[in-house]
Amino acid sequence: MANEQEWQRNHVHFSILRGYHVADLFTLANAFSGTVSILAMMSYLLTPEPWRVSLALGLLPLALVFDIADGRIARGRSQTSEFGRELDSLADIVSFGVAPVVVAYGLGMRGGLDVLLLIFFVGCGISRLARFNITAAQLSDETGKVRYFEGTPIPSSLLLILVLGSCFYTGHVDDRLPLGVVSIATVHWHPLSILYLVNGSAMISKTLHIPKP
């Protein structure tokens, strides 16, 4: 009977929610911001109203605020955990990996080579976060804070969002993107998408060390 009661205590409905810390809620807010950004950009393709792009762009810096806050709260409350680290990475790939790609696609980077570079960028982001998760313990100090990043952190993709936001608000979208569009046979390419190649390559660099503030 005692064993049955213990099993019931450990297997209650929604038991995973009972294990969330305050910092984890900020991590989820990061993921939610990125998800709404993606949905807003997708809706823009169906209903091209400027406010939808503004919403998509504005939510990503907000996601960064939540991303910074969750780590500080976790360390301040001594609640760092493996679960929190994995949750943070999953949230980051949504907000700083997939969302910037959807924004780029929605604003005109839809050529064949563009899509390949965008896919490469997402792959780099996932790889960068996976490497971070397995090396974080080695790079952490006694408080659990990582001393430096190997390769640029994935929120560096907000620099791409800044560029695309500038393009959008000055009317330089679709084939009017800076550097124009290049046609190779039947394949179209917007050279501006090379920024995603550069950013993705910097994220997976092993030799580039970025001090963590």
C-alpha positions in Angstrom: 0.0 0.0 0.0 2.8 2.4 0.9 4.5 1.7 -2.5 1.3 2.4 -4.3 0.9 5.8 -2.5 4.5 6.7 -3.3 3.9 5.8 -7.0 0.8 8.0 -7.1 2.7 11.0 -5.6 5.4 10.7 -8.2 3.0 10.2 -11.2 0.3 12.8 -10.7 -1.2 14.6 -13.7 0.9 17.4 -15.1 3.7 16.5 -12.7 6.3 18.1 -15.0 4.7 21.5 -14.3 5.2 21.1 -10.6 9.0 21.0 -11.2 9.2 24.3 -13.0 11.2 27.1 -11.3 10.5 30.8 -11.8 13.4 31.0 -14.3 11.8 28.3 -16.4 8.7 30.4 -16.8 10.9 33.2 -18.3 12.5 30.6 -20.6 9.0 29.6 -21.8 8.2 33.3 -22.3 11.2 33.5 -24.6 9.9 30.5 -26.6 6.4 32.0 -26.8 7.7 35.3 -28.1 9.6 33.5 -30.8 6.6 31.4 -31.7 4.2 34.4 -32.0 6.9 36.1 -34.1 6.8 33.2 -36.5 3.1 33.1 -36.7 2.9 36.9 -37.2 5.3 36.6 -40.1 3.4 33.7 -41.6 0.2 35.7 -41.4 1.9 38.6 -43.2 2.4 36.3 -46.3 -1.4 35.8 -46.4 -2.4 39.3 -45.3 0.4 41.8 -46.1 -0.3 44.3 -43.4 2.9 46.2 -42.1 1.9 45.8 -38.4 2.3 42.0 -38.7 6.0 42.5 -39.6 6.4 45.0 -36.9 5.0 42.5 -34.4 7.3 39.8 -35.7 10.4 42.0 -35.5 9.5 43.5 -32.1 9.0 40.2 -30.3 12.5 38.9 -30.9 14.3 41.6 -28.8 11.7 40.8 -26.2 12.6 37.2 -26.4 16.2 38.2 -25.7 15.1 40.1 -22.6 13.5 36.9 -21.3 16.5 34.8 -22.3 18.8 37.0 -20.3 16.5 37.2 -17.3 16.0 33.4 -17.0 19.8 32.8 -16.5 20.2 35.6 -14.0 17.1 34.5 -12.0 18.3 30.9 -12.0 21.7 31.8 -10.7 20.4 34.3 -8.2 18.0 31.7 -6.7 20.5 28.9 -7.0 18.1 27.0 -9.2 20.3 26.1 -12.2 19.5 22.6 -13.5 20.0 20.3 -16.5 16.3 20.7 -17.3 16.6 24.5 -17.3 19.6 24.3 -19.6 17.9 22.1 -22.1 14.7 24.1 -22.0 16.7 27.3 -22.6 18.3 25.8 -25.7 15.0 24.6 -27.1 13.5 28.1 -26.6 16.6 29.7 -28.2 16.4 27.7 -31.4 12.8 28.9 -31.8 13.4 32.6 -31.1 16.9 33.1 -32.5 17.2 30.2 -35.0 13.8 29.5 -36.7 12.2 33.0 -36.3 14.9 35.0 -38.0 14.7 32.5 -40.9 11.0 32.9 -41.2 11.4 36.7 -41.1 14.0 36.6 -43.9 11.8 34.3 -46.0 8.7 36.5 -45.5 10.6 39.7 -46.5 11.8 38.2 -49.8 14.6 35.6 -49.4 12.7 32.9 -51.1 15.0 32.0 -53.9 16.5 28.5 -54.1 20.0 29.5 -52.9 18.4 31.7 -50.2 16.5 28.7 -48.8 19.7 26.6 -48.7 21.5 29.3 -46.8 18.6 29.7 -44.4 18.5 25.9 -43.8 22.3 26.0 -43.2 21.8 28.7 -40.6 19.2 26.7 -38.6 21.5 23.7 -38.7 24.4 25.8 -37.3 22.1 27.2 -34.6 21.0 23.7 -33.5 24.6 22.4 -33.6 25.9 25.4 -31.6 23.4 24.9 -28.9 24.0 21.2 -28.7 27.7 21.8 -28.3 27.0 24.4 -25.6 25.0 21.9 -23.6 27.7 19.3 -23.5 30.5 21.8 -22.8 28.7 24.2 -20.4 29.9 22.3 -17.3 33.5 22.6 -18.4 33.2 26.3 -19.2 31.3 27.3 -16.0 32.7 28.9 -12.9 31.7 28.0 -9.3 28.4 29.9 -9.6 27.4 27.9 -12.7 27.9 30.9 -15.0 29.6 30.1 -18.3 32.8 32.2 -18.7 32.8 32.5 -22.4 31.0 31.3 -25.6 32.7 29.1 -28.2 31.5 30.7 -31.3 29.0 33.6 -31.3 25.9 32.9 -29.2 22.7 32.3 -31.1 21.0 35.5 -30.0 23.6 37.2 -32.3 21.0 36.5 -35.0 19.3 39.7 -33.7 21.8 41.6 -35.8 20.3 40.0 -38.8 16.9 41.1 -37.6 18.2 44.6 -37.2 19.3 44.6 -40.8 16.0 43.2 -42.1 14.0 45.6 -40.0 15.9 48.5 -41.6 15.2 47.1 -45.0 11.5 46.7 -44.2 11.0 50.2 -42.9 12.8 51.7 -45.8 10.8 49.7 -48.4 13.7 47.5 -49.5 12.1 44.1 -49.4 11.5 41.3 -51.9 13.6 41.9 -55.1 14.4 45.4 -53.7 16.5 43.9 -50.9 20.0 45.5 -50.8 22.3 43.9 -53.4 19.3 43.0 -55.4 18.6 39.5 -56.8 20.8 37.3 -59.0 19.3 34.7 -61.4 21.4 31.6 -62.2 19.5 29.6 -64.8 16.1 29.1 -63.0 17.5 29.6 -59.5 17.2 33.0 -57.8 19.4 34.3 -55.1 19.4 37.4 -53.0 23.1 38.1 -52.1 22.0 39.6 -48.8 21.2 36.1 -47.5 25.0 35.5 -47.3 24.7 37.2 -43.9 23.0 34.1 -42.7 25.9 32.0 -44.0 28.4 34.3 -42.1 26.4 34.3 -38.9 25.8 30.6 -39.0 29.5 29.9 -39.6 30.5 32.2 -36.7 28.2 30.3 -34.4 29.8 26.9 -35.0 33.4 28.3 -34.8 35.5 26.4 -32.3 38.3 29.0 -32.1 36.2 32.1 -31.7 35.8 32.8 -28.0 33.3 35.5 -26.9 33.4 36.5 -23.2 30.0 36.2 -21.6 28.8 39.3 -19.8 
